[in-house]
Amino acid sequence: MLRYPCLVLDHDDTVMDSTAHIHYPAFLDEMQQMRPGVWMSLQDYFRINFDPGFLPYMTDVLHFTDEEMKQEYEIWQSWVRRTVPKVYPGMAEIIRRQKAEGGYVCVVSHSMDFNIRRDYRENGLPEPDIVFGWEQPHDRRKPEPWPLQEIMRRLGLKPEELLMVDDLKPGFDMAQAAGVPFAAACWAYDVPEIKAFMAKYSKLCFDTPEELGKYLFG
């Protein structure tokens, strides 16, 4: 039997090696066009995505207007459209085995639904059962618990039958709010304070996809 009938996976830097190759360069491009003089390292970009989160950073720190957010979105999507990220090898095996043994694989991410499905398809992965991405209204995106609650409702599952796997705090906060077990994916970055938070507050914390796979399948 599967340890968890349903794996709920974050997309960027949990399944796909994407921030370093897509989202961070897109952010630098946005800043060059819209906030000249604003620059940060890749590791600092991971930090702002961890806390306060990308959207609060853009609205509360950089004070982007609604029109600027639309422009930011277009720049970001231009980068996403022309680059397909690579799946972490250990995550490919986990997804295939979960599906082969009759389990569910769902995705809750701040990427767009159609990009997530494209990335799975282009990397030869089974299509996710349910995807909730950035296209959802603000109150239905993580860290709000709605995506996990809706997955449970649609699939008829209890909180303990799901495992949320994510590399950043919004995923942790969402799982906590929904009463769903959480596993920290700590293989994408080398940021001591993020890893320290995950090690302190997450009962499950994995440094490689292979470690996660051994936990799930023995």
VOPAGU-2260 file (C-alpha; in pm, 1 decimal, decimal comma):
REM VOPAGU-2260
SITE   aa  ch    i         X         Y         Z
SITE  MET   A    0       0,0       0,0       0,0
SITE  LEU   A    1     109,7     355,9     -64,8
SITE  ARG   A    2     218,2     553,3     239,0
SITE  TYR   A    3      13,3     847,3     105,2
SITE  PRO   A    4    -264,8     789,1    -150,6
SITE  CYS   A    5    -216,4    1146,3    -275,7
SITE  LEU   A    6     104,4    1341,6    -325,7
SITE  VAL   A    7      49,6    1716,0    -358,6
SITE  LEU   A    8     357,9    1865,4    -517,6
SITE  ASP   A    9     481,6    2216,3    -556,7
SITE  HIS   A   10     618,9    2273,2    -907,1
SITE  ASP   A   11     916,6    2509,3    -915,7
SITE  ASP   A   12    1227,8    2387,7    -732,9
SITE  THR   A   13    1041,2    2087,1    -596,8
SITE  VAL   A   14     967,4    1894,2    -916,7
SITE  MET   A   15    1127,0    2121,2   -1177,7
SITE  ASP   A   16    1467,4    2289,7   -1163,7
SITE  SER   A   17    1319,7    2619,4   -1276,8
SITE  THR   A   18    1391,7    2924,2   -1062,5
SITE  ALA   A   19    1759,9    2952,5   -1148,1
SITE  HIS   A   20    1690,6    2916,1   -1521,3
SITE  ILE   A   21    1354,3    3092,5   -1565,1
SITE  HIS   A   22    1198,3    3282,8   -1274,5
SITE  TYR   A   23    1509,0    3452,9   -1139,5
SITE  PRO   A   24    1629,7    3577,7   -1482,5
SITE  ALA   A   25    1272,4    3691,9   -1551,8
SITE  PHE   A   26    1272,6    3886,0   -1224,8
SITE  LEU   A   27    1600,1    4059,6   -1313,6
SITE  ASP   A   28    1454,0    4146,5   -1653,9
SITE  GLU   A   29    1143,7    4292,1   -1485,6
SITE  MET   A   30    1351,9    4500,7   -1248,1
SITE  GLN   A   31    1572,3    4631,0   -1527,8
SITE  GLN   A   32    1264,8    4750,1   -1714,7
SITE  MET   A   33    1045,8    4863,2   -1425,0
SITE  ARG   A   34    1264,8    4931,1   -1118,9
SITE  PRO   A   35    1615,0    5014,2   -1243,1
SITE  GLY   A   36    1862,9    4979,9    -961,4
SITE  VAL   A   37    1679,1    4694,4    -785,9
SITE  TRP   A   38    1893,4    4381,7    -798,3
SITE  MET   A   39    1937,6    4075,3    -578,8
SITE  SER   A   40    2129,3    3749,9    -588,2
SITE  LEU   A   41    1965,9    3417,1    -666,6
SITE  GLN   A   42    1985,1    3317,0    -301,1
SITE  ASP   A   43    1817,6    3643,7    -194,6
SITE  TYR   A   44    1548,2    3578,6    -454,0
SITE  PHE   A   45    1483,5    3244,4    -284,0
SITE  ARG   A   46    1465,5    3432,0      46,3
SITE  ILE   A   47    1192,9    3672,8     -68,2
SITE  ASN   A   48     994,5    3385,4    -216,6
SITE  PHE   A   49    1024,2    3209,5     117,1
SITE  ASP   A   50     915,7    3509,9     321,6
SITE  PRO   A   51     719,2    3731,0     266,9
SITE  GLY   A   52     640,8    3555,1     -62,6
SITE  PHE   A   53     667,7    3692,2    -415,0
SITE  LEU   A   54     331,2    3869,8    -438,0
SITE  PRO   A   55     361,8    4052,5    -102,3
SITE  TYR   A   56     713,5    4156,1    -201,4
SITE  MET   A   57     590,5    4305,1    -528,7
SITE  THR   A   58     288,4    4482,8    -380,7
SITE  ASP   A   59     400,9    4575,9     -27,9
SITE  VAL   A   60     774,8    4630,5     -75,7
SITE  LEU   A   61     811,8    4744,3    -437,4
SITE  HIS   A   62     460,2    4894,2    -442,3
SITE  PHE   A   63     370,9    4772,1    -789,3
SITE  THR   A   64      42,6    4907,5    -921,0
SITE  ASP   A   65    -217,6    4687,8   -1091,0
SITE  GLU   A   66     -90,0    4802,3   -1428,8
SITE  GLU   A   67     268,3    4724,8   -1333,6
SITE  MET   A   68     163,8    4380,0   -1212,4
SITE  LYS   A   69      15,3    4313,4   -1556,8
SITE  GLN   A   70     341,8    4418,6   -1719,1
SITE  GLU   A   71     537,8    4203,7   -1473,9
SITE  TYR   A   72     316,8    3907,5   -1559,8
SITE  GLU   A   73     378,5    3949,9   -1933,1
SITE  ILE   A   74     756,1    3964,0   -1890,2
SITE  TRP   A   75     748,8    3658,6   -1663,8
SITE  GLN   A   76     532,0    3462,7   -1907,7
SITE  SER   A   77     759,7    3549,5   -2200,4
SITE  TRP   A   78    1042,7    3375,6   -2014,6
SITE  VAL   A   79     822,9    3081,1   -1918,7
SITE  ARG   A   80     696,6    3029,3   -2273,9
SITE  ARG   A   81    1041,7    2998,1   -2427,3
SITE  THR   A   82    1204,3    2776,0   -2164,6
SITE  VAL   A   83    1101,2    2428,4   -2046,6
SITE  PRO   A   84    1266,9    2338,5   -1714,3
SITE  LYS   A   85    1411,8    1994,9   -1642,9
SITE  VAL   A   86    1259,2    1761,1   -1386,9
SITE  TYR   A   87    1479,9    1654,8   -1096,8
SITE  PRO   A   88    1564,6    1289,7   -1178,9
SITE  GLY   A   89    1457,9    1154,2    -840,2
SITE  MET   A   90    1124,7    1334,1    -863,2
SITE  ALA   A   91    1051,0    1176,9   -1201,6
SITE  GLU   A   92    1078,6     831,4   -1047,0
SITE  ILE   A   93     856,8     928,7    -752,0
SITE  ILE   A   94     581,0    1064,8    -975,0
SITE  ARG   A   95     585,3     763,2   -1206,3
SITE  ARG   A   96     580,4     514,6    -918,5
SITE  GLN   A   97     303,4     696,5    -730,0
SITE  LYS   A   98      84,2     682,1   -1040,4
SITE  ALA   A   99     181,8     326,2   -1134,3
SITE  GLU   A  100      77,2     202,6    -789,2
SITE  GLY   A  101    -265,3     364,1    -817,3
SITE  GLY   A  102    -201,7     686,9    -627,7
SITE  TYR   A  103    -286,2    1044,8    -709,8
SITE  VAL   A  104     -41,8    1320,7    -802,4
SITE  CYS   A  105    -171,9    1677,3    -767,8
SITE  VAL   A  106       7,5    2009,2    -809,2
SITE  VAL   A  107     -37,8    2331,4    -612,2
SITE  SER   A  108     193,7    2600,8    -742,4
SITE  HIS   A  109     241,6    2967,1    -817,3
SITE  SER   A  110     310,2    2876,6   -1181,1
SITE  MET   A  111      26,8    2868,0   -1433,6
SITE  ASP   A  112    -179,1    2553,5   -1493,6
SITE  PHE   A  113     -93,9    2533,4   -1865,0
SITE  ASN   A  114     279,5    2577,2   -1797,5
SITE  ILE   A  115     274,1    2305,7   -1531,8
SITE  ARG   A  116      99,7    2059,3   -1763,6
SITE  ARG   A  117     341,1    2149,3   -2046,1
SITE  ASP   A  118     642,6    2086,9   -1822,0
SITE  TYR   A  119     509,3    1745,7   -1714,6
SITE  ARG   A  120     435,4    1653,2   -2077,6
SITE  GLU   A  121     770,8    1773,7   -2214,6
SITE  ASN   A  122     955,9    1583,6   -1940,4
SITE  GLY   A  123     767,0    1260,8   -2014,2
SITE  LEU   A  124     576,1    1258,0   -1684,4
SITE  PRO   A  125     220,4    1136,0   -1625,3
SITE  GLU   A  126     -29,2    1420,8   -1630,6
SITE  PRO   A  127    -123,7    1541,2   -1279,7
SITE  ASP   A  128    -471,4    1450,7   -1156,2
SITE  ILE   A  129    -549,2    1804,5   -1033,6
SITE  VAL   A  130    -359,5    2130,5   -1082,4
SITE  PHE   A  131    -414,9    2458,6    -897,7
SITE  GLY   A  132    -183,9    2736,1   -1014,9
SITE  TRP   A  133    -145,4    3113,0   -1032,1
SITE  GLU   A  134    -462,1    3145,8   -1241,0
SITE  GLN   A  135    -668,5    3088,8    -925,8
SITE  PRO   A  136    -813,7    3393,8    -744,9
SITE  HIS   A  137    -589,3    3535,5    -473,4
SITE  ASP   A  138    -790,9    3374,5    -191,5
SITE  ARG   A  139    -754,7    3032,0    -355,6
SITE  ARG   A  140    -375,9    3035,3    -398,1
SITE  LYS   A  141    -132,4    2901,3    -144,4
SITE  PRO   A  142     -74,7    2980,8     137,8
SITE  GLU   A  143    -455,0    2974,4     158,7
SITE  PRO   A  144    -578,6    2622,2     247,8
SITE  TRP   A  145    -843,9    2611,1     -27,5
SITE  PRO   A  146    -639,6    2408,8    -282,3
SITE  LEU   A  147    -579,4    2125,3     -36,5
SITE  GLN   A  148    -936,6    2135,7      88,7
SITE  GLU   A  149   -1065,2    2116,8    -267,7
SITE  ILE   A  150    -834,2    1826,1    -353,5
SITE  MET   A  151    -965,7    1636,5     -50,6
SITE  ARG   A  152   -1323,6    1714,5    -146,9
SITE  ARG   A  153   -1282,8    1605,1    -508,4
SITE  LEU   A  154   -1091,2    1285,8    -431,1
SITE  GLY   A  155   -1276,4    1191,9    -113,6
SITE  LEU   A  156    -961,1    1185,6      99,0
SITE  LYS   A  157    -877,7    1275,2     458,3
SITE  PRO   A  158    -595,2    1517,1     551,0
SITE  GLU   A  159    -368,2    1234,1     666,3
SITE  GLU   A  160    -398,4    1068,2     323,6
SITE  LEU   A  161    -218,7    1360,8     155,9
SITE  LEU   A  162     142,8    1469,6     169,4
SITE  MET   A  163     227,4    1825,1      65,1
SITE  VAL   A  164     583,8    1851,6     -71,0
SITE  ASP   A  165     716,4    2205,8    -112,8
SITE  ASP   A  166    1044,7    2394,0     -90,2
SITE  LEU   A  167     912,2    2718,3      60,9
SITE  LYS   A  168     709,8    2858,1     349,5
SITE  PRO   A  169     380,9    2927,6     161,5
SITE  GLY   A  170     343,9    2553,8     103,4
SITE  PHE   A  171     419,5    2483,5     467,6
SITE  ASP   A  172     165,8    2743,7     581,3
SITE  MET   A  173    -100,4    2601,5     349,0
SITE  ALA   A  174     -47,0    2247,6     475,7
SITE  GLN   A  175     -59,5    2363,0     836,5
SITE  ALA   A  176    -386,3    2548,1     778,0
SITE  ALA   A  177    -543,6    2242,6     612,3
SITE  GLY   A  178    -412,5    1988,8     865,0
SITE  VAL   A  179    -216,8    1806,3     593,0
SITE  PRO   A  180     126,3    1646,3     653,8
SITE  PHE   A  181     414,6    1841,3     503,7
SITE  ALA   A  182     753,4    1741,2     364,3
SITE  ALA   A  183    1022,1    2001,6     299,4
SITE  ALA   A  184    1205,9    1977,2     -32,3
SITE  CYS   A  185    1548,1    2128,4      39,9
SITE  TRP   A  186    1739,2    2036,1    -274,1
SITE  ALA   A  187    1703,4    2351,1    -487,3
SITE  TYR   A  188    1883,7    2611,3    -278,9
SITE  ASP   A  189    2161,2    2667,1     -27,7
SITE  VAL   A  190    2002,9    2924,4     204,0
SITE  PRO   A  191    2082,8    2844,6     569,2
SITE  GLU   A  192    1784,1    3024,7     723,2
SITE  ILE   A  193    1534,2    2847,6     496,0
SITE  LYS   A  194    1685,0    2509,8     571,5
SITE  ALA   A  195    1692,1    2594,4     944,2
SITE  PHE   A  196    1322,3    2687,3     939,1
SITE  MET   A  197    1229,4    2370,1     754,5
SITE  ALA   A  198    1438,0    2152,0     985,5
SITE  LYS   A  199    1282,4    2315,0    1293,1
SITE  TYR   A  200     916,2    2317,4    1192,6
SITE  SER   A  201     881,0    2034,8     940,0
SITE  LYS   A  202     861,5    1682,8    1074,7
SITE  LEU   A  203     983,4    1564,8     736,0
SITE  CYS   A  204    1277,7    1736,9     567,6
SITE  PHE   A  205    1469,0    1590,1     274,1
SITE  ASP   A  206    1793,9    1706,4     113,6
SITE  THR   A  207    1747,3    1504,5    -206,4
SITE  PRO   A  208    1456,5    1360,2    -405,1
SITE  GLU   A  209    1609,3    1017,3    -350,1
SITE  GLU   A  210    1567,0    1056,9      27,2
SITE  LEU   A  211    1201,5    1146,9     -23,5
SITE  GLY   A  212    1154,0     844,1    -248,1
SITE  LYS   A  213    1298,0     607,8      13,7
SITE  TYR   A  214    1062,3     752,7     273,2
SITE  LEU   A  215     758,3     714,4      47,3
SITE  PHE   A  216     826,2     369,7     -93,0
SITE  GLY   A  217    1080,7     206,1     137,5
